[in-house]
Amino acid sequence: MPMGYLLNRAGAWAFLLIPLFSQGIAFSQTPETKSAPAADNQDRARSLLENSLKDKNPETRTHAVQSLGLVSATEPWLSELEAMLDDKDVEVRLATITSLVDLKSNRTVPSLRKALDSNVPEVSFAAAKALWALNESSGREALFSVLDRETKSSSGFITKQKRDALRMMHTPKTFFLFAVVESANFAPVPGVGAGVSSLQGILSNPGVSGRAAAALLLSTDHSPEVLQALRNALADTDWTVRAAAVHSIALRNDPALEVDLIPLFEDKKEAVRVRAAAGYLRLEAIEAKSGISLK
């Protein structure tokens, strides 16, 4: 069955799910915030992300690097991500590689080539896929080498990934979410991230709800009713729904919506806070590039 057909059907189902991810809302409106100078909010967002990247908890660092896939491909974030390739935690390094691909910067190619030499198979394979996505010949060579070795062995990381992929194809719910991830690698505004790493981070949570999946699917729907539903979802009692709403609002690429993300800087869940900060900086960058101030 063509992927385009599946995704069109998925989009139709998601539209029907708007009431579902609205049911868990604790408040009908986004919490009001005191007005603050844009520079202050930028500093808060940057500090939040920088502190999370340095946190002792690897899960916190993972959420931070996932969220950086939403920001613009500028400094200091490119350098911050490159540095995270040396993190001692494997999951942090894997999320970092995905976010580097999100930002689509050839400047990161040398760092990804270095990651190819990792003694952790998951990391080297992720680096190979990333280089391939950036049209780097070293990625093709690495993948070919992996394939050549794989034909001589029935064990290893690649085989596990093949089994996981086949399992997804036979499970409607997981395949549905898999299709979302695979189709999300786009960034309609040049210079900003595609957000795939952030998306994967939300969907990989075992407790992710149908409302969160609906919020993610509706990220490309620009109708007023969907926007209001996403704004309402920012106050949902389920943190995965709040994180998904932040993600989807950021991907609308509308600087006028940055004010909706500021209250989430204080969210009780790290995964929500860092996405709100990254989304805010993304929308600030888009506004600056347009040369039109909305404040």
C-alpha positions as a LaTeX table, in Angstrom:
\begin{tabular}{lrrr}
\hline
Residue & $x$ (\AA) & $y$ (\AA) & $z$ (\AA) \\
\hline
Met1 & 0.00 & 0.00 & 0.00 \\
Pro2 & 1.54 & 3.37 & $-1.00$ \\
Met3 & 2.92 & 5.41 & 1.90 \\
Gly4 & 1.15 & 8.53 & 0.55 \\
Tyr5 & $-2.21$ & 6.79 & 0.89 \\
Leu6 & $-1.43$ & 5.69 & 4.44 \\
Leu7 & $-0.37$ & 9.17 & 5.48 \\
Asn8 & $-3.46$ & 10.76 & 3.93 \\
Arg9 & $-5.62$ & 8.33 & 5.86 \\
Ala10 & $-3.58$ & 9.00 & 8.98 \\
Gly11 & $-4.17$ & 12.72 & 8.59 \\
Ala12 & $-7.91$ & 12.11 & 8.30 \\
Trp13 & $-7.93$ & 9.98 & 11.43 \\
Ala14 & $-5.92$ & 12.60 & 13.28 \\
Phe15 & $-8.48$ & 15.29 & 12.47 \\
Leu16 & $-11.12$ & 13.11 & 14.06 \\
Leu17 & $-8.92$ & 12.85 & 17.14 \\
Ile18 & $-9.00$ & 16.58 & 17.96 \\
Pro19 & $-11.67$ & 16.03 & 20.64 \\
Leu20 & $-9.60$ & 13.18 & 22.11 \\
Phe21 & $-6.54$ & 15.25 & 22.86 \\
Ser22 & $-8.79$ & 18.04 & 24.06 \\
Gln23 & $-10.47$ & 15.81 & 26.67 \\
Gly24 & $-7.44$ & 15.68 & 28.96 \\
Ile25 & $-7.07$ & 19.45 & 29.25 \\
Ala26 & $-6.84$ & 20.82 & 32.75 \\
Phe27 & $-7.69$ & 24.39 & 31.75 \\
Ser28 & $-9.45$ & 25.72 & 28.70 \\
Gln29 & $-6.95$ & 28.48 & 28.07 \\
Thr30 & $-3.17$ & 28.73 & 28.09 \\
Pro31 & $-1.98$ & 30.29 & 31.37 \\
Glu32 & $-1.51$ & 34.03 & 31.15 \\
Thr33 & 2.02 & 35.37 & 31.44 \\
Lys34 & 3.38 & 38.73 & 32.41 \\
Ser35 & 4.84 & 40.57 & 29.48 \\
Ala36 & 8.62 & 40.58 & 29.39 \\
Pro37 & 11.15 & 42.02 & 26.94 \\
Ala38 & 11.98 & 39.65 & 24.10 \\
Ala39 & 15.66 & 39.70 & 25.10 \\
Asp40 & 14.74 & 38.43 & 28.59 \\
Asn41 & 12.74 & 35.54 & 27.18 \\
Gln42 & 15.56 & 34.68 & 24.78 \\
Asp43 & 18.00 & 34.58 & 27.70 \\
Arg44 & 15.64 & 32.37 & 29.70 \\
Ala45 & 15.23 & 29.98 & 26.78 \\
Arg46 & 18.97 & 29.79 & 26.15 \\
Ser47 & 19.80 & 29.27 & 29.82 \\
Leu48 & 17.17 & 26.54 & 30.12 \\
Leu49 & 18.65 & 24.63 & 27.18 \\
Glu50 & 22.28 & 25.14 & 28.22 \\
Asn51 & 21.60 & 23.97 & 31.77 \\
Ser52 & 19.73 & 20.90 & 30.52 \\
Leu53 & 22.61 & 19.98 & 28.20 \\
Lys54 & 24.93 & 19.97 & 31.24 \\
Asp55 & 22.57 & 18.14 & 33.59 \\
Lys56 & 23.86 & 15.03 & 35.37 \\
Asn57 & 20.73 & 13.09 & 34.41 \\
Pro58 & 21.23 & 11.50 & 30.93 \\
Glu59 & 17.48 & 11.54 & 30.30 \\
Thr60 & 17.48 & 15.32 & 30.78 \\
Arg61 & 20.40 & 15.67 & 28.36 \\
Thr62 & 18.59 & 13.44 & 25.85 \\
His63 & 15.49 & 15.64 & 25.94 \\
Ala64 & 17.70 & 18.71 & 25.51 \\
Val65 & 19.47 & 17.45 & 22.40 \\
Gln66 & 16.18 & 16.22 & 20.94 \\
Ser67 & 14.69 & 19.67 & 21.35 \\
Leu68 & 17.65 & 21.29 & 19.58 \\
Gly69 & 16.43 & 19.69 & 16.36 \\
Leu70 & 13.73 & 22.38 & 16.43 \\
Val71 & 16.04 & 25.41 & 16.58 \\
Ser72 & 17.80 & 27.25 & 13.76 \\
Ala73 & 21.09 & 25.94 & 12.40 \\
Thr74 & 23.13 & 28.69 & 14.05 \\
Glu75 & 25.57 & 29.14 & 16.90 \\
Pro76 & 25.85 & 28.28 & 19.66 \\
Trp77 & 23.58 & 25.32 & 18.98 \\
Leu78 & 25.64 & 23.65 & 16.25 \\
Ser79 & 28.71 & 23.66 & 18.48 \\
Glu80 & 26.64 & 22.51 & 21.47 \\
Leu81 & 25.33 & 19.53 & 19.51 \\
Glu82 & 28.73 & 18.63 & 18.12 \\
Ala83 & 30.10 & 18.56 & 21.66 \\
Met84 & 27.28 & 16.22 & 22.76 \\
Leu85 & 28.60 & 13.56 & 20.37 \\
Asp86 & 31.18 & 12.89 & 23.07 \\
Asp87 & 28.57 & 12.37 & 25.80 \\
Lys88 & 29.15 & 9.27 & 27.89 \\
Asp89 & 25.54 & 8.12 & 27.43 \\
Val90 & 24.69 & 6.23 & 24.24 \\
Glu91 & 21.09 & 7.46 & 24.04 \\
Val92 & 22.28 & 11.06 & 24.27 \\
Arg93 & 24.72 & 10.48 & 21.40 \\
Leu94 & 22.04 & 8.84 & 19.25 \\
Ala95 & 19.63 & 11.73 & 19.81 \\
Thr96 & 22.43 & 14.17 & 19.03 \\
Ile97 & 23.09 & 12.56 & 15.67 \\
Thr98 & 19.40 & 12.78 & 14.73 \\
Ser99 & 19.25 & 16.45 & 15.70 \\
Leu100 & 22.38 & 17.21 & 13.65 \\
Val101 & 20.59 & 15.77 & 10.62 \\
Asp102 & 17.52 & 17.85 & 11.52 \\
Leu103 & 19.60 & 21.03 & 11.22 \\
Lys104 & 21.00 & 19.94 & 7.83 \\
Ser105 & 24.37 & 21.66 & 8.16 \\
Asn106 & 27.34 & 20.36 & 6.20 \\
Arg107 & 29.52 & 21.93 & 8.87 \\
Thr108 & 28.76 & 19.01 & 11.13 \\
Val109 & 30.05 & 16.41 & 8.66 \\
Pro110 & 33.54 & 16.10 & 10.23 \\
Ser111 & 31.97 & 15.40 & 13.64 \\
Leu112 & 29.68 & 12.76 & 12.15 \\
Arg113 & 32.64 & 11.13 & 10.40 \\
Lys114 & 34.36 & 10.92 & 13.76 \\
Ala115 & 31.25 & 9.25 & 15.21 \\
Leu116 & 31.58 & 6.56 & 12.52 \\
Asp117 & 34.58 & 5.26 & 14.45 \\
Ser118 & 32.58 & 4.75 & 17.64 \\
Asn119 & 33.01 & 1.36 & 19.27 \\
Val120 & 29.27 & 1.36 & 19.98 \\
Pro121 & 27.46 & $-0.20$ & 16.95 \\
Glu122 & 24.31 & 1.86 & 17.47 \\
Val123 & 26.29 & 5.10 & 17.31 \\
Ser124 & 28.41 & 4.20 & 14.28 \\
Phe125 & 25.34 & 3.00 & 12.37 \\
Ala126 & 23.39 & 6.16 & 13.26 \\
Ala127 & 26.34 & 8.27 & 12.07 \\
Ala128 & 26.44 & 6.35 & 8.80 \\
Lys129 & 22.72 & 6.95 & 8.22 \\
Ala130 & 23.16 & 10.63 & 9.07 \\
Leu131 & 26.02 & 11.06 & 6.60 \\
Trp132 & 23.99 & 9.25 & 3.96 \\
Ala133 & 21.08 & 11.63 & 4.58 \\
Leu134 & 23.49 & 14.55 & 4.06 \\
Asn135 & 24.62 & 13.02 & 0.72 \\
Glu136 & 28.11 & 12.31 & 2.05 \\
Ser137 & 29.99 & 9.52 & 0.31 \\
Ser138 & 31.45 & 8.35 & 3.62 \\
Gly139 & 27.91 & 7.49 & 4.73 \\
Arg140 & 27.36 & 5.32 & 1.67 \\
Glu141 & 30.69 & 3.58 & 2.14 \\
Ala142 & 29.95 & 2.90 & 5.80 \\
Leu143 & 26.48 & 1.53 & 5.08 \\
Phe144 & 27.85 & $-0.67$ & 2.31 \\
Ser145 & 30.48 & $-1.98$ & 4.70 \\
Val146 & 27.81 & $-2.72$ & 7.29 \\
Leu147 & 25.70 & $-4.52$ & 4.68 \\
Asp148 & 28.67 & $-6.53$ & 3.48 \\
Arg149 & 29.49 & $-7.67$ & 7.02 \\
Glu150 & 25.83 & $-8.33$ & 7.78 \\
Thr151 & 25.54 & $-10.88$ & 4.97 \\
Lys152 & 28.23 & $-12.91$ & 6.76 \\
Ser153 & 26.63 & $-12.86$ & 10.19 \\
Ser154 & 23.20 & $-13.53$ & 11.64 \\
Ser155 & 23.76 & $-11.46$ & 14.77 \\
Gly156 & 24.46 & $-7.83$ & 15.61 \\
Phe157 & 22.74 & $-4.48$ & 15.79 \\
Ile158 & 21.59 & $-4.32$ & 12.17 \\
Thr159 & 19.72 & $-7.59$ & 12.46 \\
Lys160 & 17.93 & $-6.30$ & 15.55 \\
Gln161 & 16.84 & $-3.20$ & 13.64 \\
Lys162 & 15.49 & $-5.33$ & 10.80 \\
Arg163 & 13.46 & $-7.39$ & 13.28 \\
Asp164 & 12.07 & $-4.21$ & 14.88 \\
Ala165 & 11.10 & $-2.81$ & 11.49 \\
Leu166 & 9.29 & $-6.01$ & 10.51 \\
Arg167 & 7.46 & $-6.06$ & 13.83 \\
Met168 & 6.28 & $-2.51$ & 13.21 \\
Met169 & 4.88 & $-3.45$ & 9.81 \\
His170 & 2.58 & $-5.99$ & 11.49 \\
Thr171 & 1.39 & $-3.75$ & 14.31 \\
Pro172 & $-1.11$ & $-1.07$ & 13.17 \\
Lys173 & $-0.51$ & 1.40 & 16.01 \\
Thr174 & 3.29 & 1.28 & 15.90 \\
Phe175 & 3.32 & 1.37 & 12.11 \\
Phe176 & 1.03 & 4.39 & 12.23 \\
Leu177 & 3.50 & 6.21 & 14.49 \\
Phe178 & 6.44 & 4.93 & 12.44 \\
Ala179 & 4.86 & 6.51 & 9.35 \\
Val180 & 4.60 & 9.83 & 11.18 \\
Val181 & 8.30 & 9.78 & 12.02 \\
Glu182 & 9.37 & 8.73 & 8.54 \\
Ser183 & 7.26 & 11.41 & 6.84 \\
Ala184 & 8.19 & 14.27 & 9.16 \\
Asn185 & 11.66 & 15.05 & 7.81 \\
Phe186 & 10.79 & 18.42 & 6.34 \\
Ala187 & 11.43 & 22.04 & 7.22 \\
Pro188 & 9.40 & 24.46 & 5.09 \\
Val189 & 11.46 & 27.44 & 6.31 \\
Pro190 & 15.15 & 27.28 & 5.33 \\
Gly191 & 17.61 & 27.49 & 8.19 \\
Val192 & 15.50 & 25.85 & 10.90 \\
Gly193 & 15.42 & 22.24 & 12.06 \\
Ala194 & 12.94 & 19.60 & 10.93 \\
Gly195 & 12.29 & 18.44 & 14.49 \\
Val196 & 12.47 & 14.70 & 13.78 \\
Ser197 & 14.58 & 14.06 & 16.88 \\
Ser198 & 12.03 & 15.85 & 19.06 \\
Leu199 & 9.24 & 13.86 & 17.41 \\
Gln200 & 11.00 & 10.55 & 17.97 \\
Gly201 & 11.63 & 11.44 & 21.59 \\
Ile202 & 7.93 & 11.96 & 22.21 \\
Leu203 & 6.76 & 8.87 & 20.35 \\
Ser204 & 9.36 & 6.62 & 21.96 \\
Asn205 & 7.85 & 7.17 & 25.39 \\
Pro206 & 5.92 & 4.01 & 26.34 \\
Gly207 & 3.15 & 6.12 & 27.86 \\
Val208 & 2.55 & 8.33 & 24.81 \\
Ser209 & $-1.19$ & 8.84 & 24.31 \\
Gly210 & $-3.41$ & 8.95 & 21.26 \\
Arg211 & $-3.99$ & 12.66 & 21.93 \\
Ala212 & $-0.25$ & 13.30 & 21.69 \\
Ala213 & $-0.07$ & 11.39 & 18.39 \\
Ala214 & $-3.01$ & 13.42 & 17.09 \\
Ala215 & $-1.30$ & 16.67 & 18.09 \\
Leu216 & 1.84 & 15.64 & 16.21 \\
Leu217 & $-0.08$ & 14.61 & 13.10 \\
Leu218 & $-1.92$ & 17.92 & 13.06 \\
Ser219 & 1.28 & 19.98 & 13.07 \\
Thr220 & 0.84 & 20.69 & 9.35 \\
Asp221 & $-2.84$ & 21.65 & 9.61 \\
His222 & $-3.06$ & 25.44 & 9.79 \\
Ser223 & $-6.79$ & 25.79 & 10.39 \\
Pro224 & $-7.90$ & 28.07 & 13.27 \\
Glu225 & $-9.74$ & 25.28 & 15.08 \\
Val226 & $-6.65$ & 23.06 & 15.12 \\
Leu227 & $-4.52$ & 25.94 & 16.37 \\
Gln228 & $-6.96$ & 26.53 & 19.23 \\
Ala229 & $-6.96$ & 22.84 & 20.08 \\
Leu230 & $-3.15$ & 22.87 & 20.20 \\
Arg231 & $-3.17$ & 25.95 & 22.42 \\
Asn232 & $-5.61$ & 24.25 & 24.77 \\
Ala233 & $-3.43$ & 21.14 & 24.78 \\
Leu234 & $-0.56$ & 23.17 & 26.23 \\
Ala235 & $-2.41$ & 22.88 & 29.57 \\
Asp236 & $-3.20$ & 19.17 & 29.25 \\
Thr237 & $-2.68$ & 16.99 & 32.33 \\
Asp238 & $-0.66$ & 14.50 & 30.22 \\
Trp239 & 2.90 & 15.77 & 29.67 \\
Thr240 & 3.26 & 13.90 & 26.36 \\
Val241 & 0.29 & 15.89 & 25.02 \\
Arg242 & 1.84 & 19.16 & 26.23 \\
Ala243 & 5.17 & 18.26 & 24.63 \\
Ala244 & 3.44 & 17.30 & 21.37 \\
Ala245 & 1.47 & 20.57 & 21.36 \\
Val246 & 4.66 & 22.60 & 21.91 \\
His247 & 6.36 & 20.68 & 19.09 \\
Ser248 & 3.48 & 21.22 & 16.68 \\
Ile249 & 3.10 & 24.92 & 17.49 \\
Ala250 & 6.82 & 25.44 & 16.89 \\
Leu251 & 6.56 & 23.69 & 13.51 \\
Arg252 & 3.84 & 26.09 & 12.38 \\
Asn253 & 6.72 & 28.57 & 11.95 \\
Asp254 & 4.56 & 31.52 & 13.01 \\
Pro255 & 6.48 & 33.97 & 15.25 \\
Ala256 & 3.17 & 35.33 & 16.56 \\
Leu257 & 2.78 & 32.04 & 18.46 \\
Glu258 & 5.98 & 32.33 & 20.48 \\
Val259 & 4.08 & 33.96 & 23.35 \\
Asp260 & 2.13 & 30.69 & 23.74 \\
Leu261 & 5.33 & 28.81 & 24.49 \\
Ile262 & 6.73 & 31.11 & 27.19 \\
Pro263 & 4.55 & 29.73 & 30.05 \\
Leu264 & 5.91 & 26.26 & 29.30 \\
Phe265 & 9.42 & 27.39 & 30.29 \\
Glu266 & 8.14 & 26.66 & 33.81 \\
Asp267 & 6.51 & 23.30 & 33.04 \\
Lys268 & 7.13 & 20.59 & 35.63 \\
Lys269 & 8.42 & 18.18 & 32.95 \\
Glu270 & 11.88 & 18.68 & 31.48 \\
Ala271 & 10.81 & 17.27 & 28.11 \\
Val272 & 8.20 & 20.03 & 27.81 \\
Arg273 & 10.44 & 22.84 & 29.09 \\
Val274 & 13.30 & 22.23 & 26.68 \\
Arg275 & 10.97 & 21.93 & 23.68 \\
Ala276 & 9.26 & 25.17 & 24.65 \\
Ala277 & 12.63 & 26.92 & 24.90 \\
Ala278 & 13.86 & 25.50 & 21.57 \\
Gly279 & 10.54 & 26.28 & 19.88 \\
Tyr280 & 10.64 & 29.85 & 21.16 \\
Leu281 & 14.17 & 30.36 & 19.82 \\
Arg282 & 13.10 & 28.82 & 16.50 \\
Leu283 & 10.24 & 31.31 & 16.11 \\
Glu284 & 12.51 & 34.18 & 17.19 \\
Ala285 & 14.98 & 33.20 & 14.45 \\
Ile286 & 12.21 & 33.07 & 11.84 \\
Glu287 & 10.99 & 36.51 & 12.91 \\
Ala288 & 14.52 & 37.93 & 12.76 \\
Lys289 & 15.04 & 36.47 & 9.30 \\
Ser290 & 11.79 & 38.01 & 8.04 \\
Gly291 & 12.91 & 41.42 & 9.28 \\
Ile292 & 9.43 & 42.14 & 10.62 \\
Ser293 & 8.96 & 42.57 & 14.36 \\
Leu294 & 5.69 & 41.25 & 15.76 \\
Lys295 & 6.23 & 42.69 & 19.24 \\
\hline
\end{tabular}
